[in-house]
Amino acid sequence: MPLAARALGSESVAAKQMRVGIEDAFWHDVLAHPDEDAPRLIYADWLDEHNDPRGEFIRVQCALAQLSDEDPRRWPLELREQELLREHTEKWLPKGIKNVKCIFRRGFVEEITVWVGDSFPVVEQIFLLEPIQCIHIFLISSRTEEQPIAEGTRILQRLIPWSHLARLRGLHLHFAIDGEGLRKLSESICLDHLTHLTLQLANRDALRFLVTSFSLTNLRQLNLSGNGLTHEGARILAEGRLLSQLETLHLESNLLGDAGAMAIRDWPALPRLTRLRLGHNQMFAAGVQALAQAPALRHLISLDLFGNISCDAGAVALASSPWTHLQALNLRFNGVGDKGVQALARSETLSQLTRLNLTANRITDVGARFLIASPCLPRLVRLDLQRNTISAAEQSCLRDRFGPFVYC
C-alpha cells in the first residue's frame, strides 16, 4: 500500500509494523466503502494524532465535496487545498503509476486520465490502491491511415470487457464514437450506475441514439463539448427523456449559434437542470436574449457563457430574465460594457448571485461604480474583473464592498 512504504523515523521495528498494519486497515476500509465519508474521516483523525498533514487534507476535501460550486465557503477551503497539494502531492500519489494523471477527491485519488494507443493501458494497480470512481480516456492515434471512428471502435472493443467499469460513476470517452459504437457499449455493459458521462459523438445518428435509446437512468451530468453540435443538435437533445433527468449539461465549444439558442428556448421546462455551460458557441445578443426567455432554464443556479458576444444587449436581457435562482454567471470575454453592467447591478432577479465573472470585457470605472452602489447584489462575494479598464481607486472600493475575492 502507498502509506506502508512511508518512512517512520526512529520508531522500533515493532512500532513500525503496528503503525503500518493500522494504516493499512484504515486504507482497506476506505477502498471497501468508496462512497462513504466516515472511513476517510476516521482515518483523518488517526493521521491528525500522528501529525500527518494528510489528515487535514482529507477533511478539507470532504468539506468541499459537501458544498456546491457556487457556495462562498468553498474559496478559503480551495486555497488551503491547493497549498497542501503543492507541498505534498508527490508523496501522496500512488507509487509506480506512470502515464496516468491523478486527481484527488475527498483525500484520495478518485479520478484518473489515461491515454491509449494500440493496447488498453495497464492501470489495474491503481484500481487496487485507490478508490477510483471516474476515468477519462484519450486516444493516441498510432495508425495515421485509420479513420478516427474505426480507431475509436477498436478501443471500445478493448474497453467493454474491462471489469472495473462496473465501479465507475464517471466515464469520459474523448474519442469519436458513432451510433453503432454506442449501441455495442449499451448492450455489453450496464451503465445505469453512471452519474457523469462525456462523449465525442461522430454524427447526428449517434446523438439521436444517445438521447432516445441509451439506458442511463442515474445520469445527472452530460458533457457534449466540442461535438460540432448545431441548432439541429439542440433540437435532437430534446427528443428523448435523457435531457429531463440532467442536472448539469456541458455544451461548450460547439456551433450552436443564435439558432441553437433559439432551439434551447423551445425546450420544455427542465426543473432538474441547474447548471449549463455554453461557452464558445458563437452566440450574439439575439441568442442570449433567446436564452433569457427559455422556460427550460428558469431553475438554473449556474450559467457559463464564456467567449460568446452577448454585448450590452445580452447582459440587459439576462438582467431581465426570470432566473431568480441564479448564483453564478460567467460573461467572460463577452463584449459587455458599462451599460450592460448597470443592468446587471440593478437586476432584482439576479440578487442571489454569489459569483460573477466579467473578465476581459469593456468595463470602465463607470461600470465599477454601478457594481459598488448596487442594492441588488447582497450575496456577491466572488467578482472577476481582470482585463478591464478599472482604476486602482475603484478596485479598492470594489474590495471594500465585496470582500477579498475581487480580482481586477
N, C-alpha and C positions, 0 to 999 in steps of 0.2 A: 504494500500500500504506500501511497506517497508520503504519509506522515511517518510511517515506520522507519523511513530512511533518514529522518531528520536527526542531526547530531544532538546529543543530550548532555554535553558538557562533562562535568566531573562526577556525575551520578555513578553509583555502583552498578555492576552488571545486572544484579537482581532488580534494582530500581528501574534501570533502563528497560528491562524485559517487561516489568509490570506496567510501566507507562505505555510502552508500545502496545501491549495487549489491551489495555483500557481504551487507548486511542483507536485501535482497530475495531473494537466493539462499537464505539460511537459511530465510526465511519460506516460499518456494515448496517447499522440501524438507519442511517440516512439513505443508503442505497436501497434498502428494503422498503422504505416509505418515502419515495421521491416527492410526493405531492404535499407532504405534511411539514409544517414549520417546527413542530415540537422537538423531533430528534435533533434538528440543527441547533435550536436554541439551548437544549440541554448540553450539547457538545460545546456550544459557545460559553456556557457557564464554566465548564471544565477548563477550557482554554484560558478564560479570564483568571481562574485560580492559579494557572501556571504562567501568567504574564505573557501570553501569546497574543499578538495583535490580531490574529485571525478571528478571535472571539468577537472583537468589536466589529470587524468586517462582516461577519455573519449577521450580527444584529442590525447593522446599518442596511444591508441589502434586504433582509427580511422586512424591515420597516418600509423600505422603498417599494417592495412588492405589494404592500397594502395600500399604497397611495396612487391615485390617478395621475396621469402625466401632467394635468393642469393644477394639481394641488401645490400651493406655495410652500408647503412644508417639505417638499422634495428637494429644493435647491440647496439648502445647507447640508442635507444628507448626501446629495450628489457630490458636493465639493469634498466632503470627508471621504466618500467612497473613492474618488479619484486620487486623493492624497495617499490612501492606503494601497491602492493598486500600483501607483508609481513606485512605491517603496518596496512592495512585497510580491508583485506579480510573478517574477521568475521563480521565487521559492514556492509559490502556491500552485503553479501549473503542474499537471501530471508529468512524470518523468518518462523519457523515451518516446514521446509522441512527436513525430516530425510531419511537417507539411499539413498541419491541422491548426486552423485558427480557433481559439477558445474564448468564450465569453462567460463570465461569472454571473450567476443569478442566485440570490439567497445564499451567498457564501461559497458556492461550489460551481464547477463548470457544468452548465446545463445546455449550452448552445455551442455547436461546432460548425465550422465551414471546411469543406474538403473540395479538392479539385481532382477530377478523374480523367483518365485517358483511356488506354486500351483495356485496363482492368479496374475493377472497383477497388478502392484503396483498402488496405488492411487497417481498420480502425476498431477492431474487436477489443483491443486492450483498453481503450479509453472508455468503452461502454462498461467494462468491468470495474474501472477505477472511479468513475464519476457518474452522477445521476443525470445522464444526458436525456433531454426531452425535446430537443429541437436540432435539426440538421439542415444546412444549406449545401447544395451540391452544384458545383460549377463544372463545365465541360472544358477540358483541354483538348482542342482539336489536334489529333495526331495523324489524321488521314486527310490531307488537303483536298483530295479528289472526291471525298464523300460529302453528300449533301447533309446540312445540319439536322434535318428531320430524321434521316436514316441513322445518323450517329446518335441522336437522342434516343431513338428506339432501341438501339443496341445497349445503351446504358440502362434504359428501363428494364430490359430483359435480365440484366445482372442485378438490378435493384429489387425487383419484385420478390424473389425468394428470400431476401435478407431478413433474418429472424428478428432483428432489433427494431424493425419498422413498427411492430405492434406496441412498443412502449412510447413512441413519439407522440407529442402533442402538436409539434410544428414541423411541417415538411415543406421545404422551399427548393424547388427544382428550377435552376437557372439555365435551362437549355430548351430548345424548341421541341414541343410535343404536339402532335396532330390529334384529330378525333379518335383515330384507331389506337394510338398510344394511350389516350385517356381511357378508352374502353377496356383495354387489356389491364391497365392499372386498377380500374374499378372492379373488374371481375376476379382479379387474383388476390386482392388484399381488401380486408375490411378496414375502411378509412373512417368509420364512424367516431373513432376516438380523437381524430384531429380537431384542433380548435383554430389553428393557424395554417394557412396554405398560400404558397407563392407559385405561380405558374407562368411560363413563357409559351403562350399559345401560338401555334403555327398559322392558324387561319380561322375564319368565321365558323366553320363546322366544329372546330374544337371548342370554341366559346359556347356555341349552342348546346353541345353535348354536356359541357360543364354545368350550365345553368338548368338544364332540363332532365338530365339522366344520371348525374353523379350522386351517389349516396354519401352525403356529408352532413348528417343530422346534427352534429355538435359544432360545426364550423362557425366561428364568430369573427374571424379576421381573414379577409381575402386580399391578396396583393397581385394585381394585374398590371403593374407599372411596366412601361417600356414594351407594350404589346402592339403598338401601332393601332390602337383602337380609335375608330372614328365615331361619328354620330350614330352610324348603323350599329356599332358595337354597344353603344349606350342603350339603344333600344332592345337589343338582344338580351342584355343583362336583366331586363325587367320581364322577360318571358317566363321564367321558371320561378320556383319557390326559394331558390338559394338567396336571392337578394333580401328577401323579407326576414331572414334569420340572422343577417350580419349585424355586428355592432361596429366594425371598423372596415373601411374599404379604401384601398390604395390604388389610385389610377394615375399616378404621376407619369410624366414623360410619354404621353400618348398624343393622339392627333384629334382630340375631341373638338376643339374649336368652339365657336359660339353655337354652331348647330348641335354639338354634343351637349352643351349646357342646356339648350332648349329641349333636347330629348330628356335630360335629367328632370327638367321642370315638369315633364309629363309622367314621371314615375308615380306610382301610387304612394300613399302615405307609408312611411317606414319607421314606426315608433321605436324599433330597436337600434336603428342606425344613429350612432352618436359621434363617430369620428370619420371624416372624409378628407382625403388628400388628393388634390387636383393640380399640383404644381406642374409647370411647364406643359401646358396644353393649348397654347395659342388662343387663349380666351381674352377677349377685349371687353369693353364696358357693357356691350349688349349681352354678352354671355354671362357676366357677373350679375347683371340685372335679372336675367332669367333664373339664375341660381337662387337669388334672393326671394323669388316668388314660388319656389318649388315646395310643395307640401311634404315631399319625402325628406326634406332637410330641416324640418321645424324642430326636431329634437336634438339637433347637433350640439355637442359640447365642444368640439374642436373642428376647425376648418383651415386647411392649408392651401393657399392659392399662390404660393411662391413662384415667381417667374412668369406670371401672366401680366396682361396690360389692362388692369381694371381702371386705372386713372381715377380722377376725382369722381366721375360719374358712377363708376362701380362702387367706390367707397360710400358715396351717398346712398346708393341702393342697399348696400349691406347695413348701413346705419338705420334704414327704414324697414328692414326685414322683421318678421315676427319671431326671430330666433332668441327668445328670452332665456334659453339655457346655455348659450354660447359662453365658454370660459377661455378659449384660446383661439386667436385669429392670427394667421400668418399672411401678411401682404408684402413680404419682402420683394423688392425689385418689381414693383407693380406700377410705377409711374404716378404714385399718389402725391399730391401737393398739399398745400396748406388748406385749401377748400375742402378736400376730402377728409383731412384730419379734423377740421372743425365739425364736420358732420358726425364723425365717429365720437368725438369728445362730447357732443350734445345728445347722443343717442341713449334714450332711456331703456330701449330693448337690449342694449349691449352692456347693461350695468353689472352683469355677472362676470365680465372679463377679469381674469387674473393674469393673463399673458397676452401681450400684443407685440407683434414683430413688424416693424415698419422700416427695416434696414434697407438702404440703397434706394431711397425714393427722392422726392423733390421738396423736402420739408425744410423750412427755414425757422428762424426764431419766432415768426408769427404762428406757425403751427405748434411749436413747442409751448407757447403761451396758452393756446387753446387747451392743450392737454393739462397744463398746470392748473388752469382755472376751472377745469371740468367738474361739475357737480354729479356727473353720471358714472364715474369710474371709482367707486369706493373700495373695490376689491383688487384693483390692479396693482401688482407688485413686481411683475417682470415686464420690462419695456425695452425693446431693442430698437435703437435709432442710429446705429452706425452708418457711416457713409451718407449722411445728410449734412446740410449746412446750418449747424446749430452752434451758437457761440458758447464759450466756456461758462459764461454767466448763466445762460439759460440751462445748460447742462447741470449746473449746480442746483438751480431751482427745481429741476425735474427730480433730482435725487432727494431733495428736501421733501418733495411732495410724495414720491412713490417709494422711496427707500433705496437700499444698496444695490438692488438688482436692476438698475437702469444702466444700459450700455449705450454710449454715444460715440 
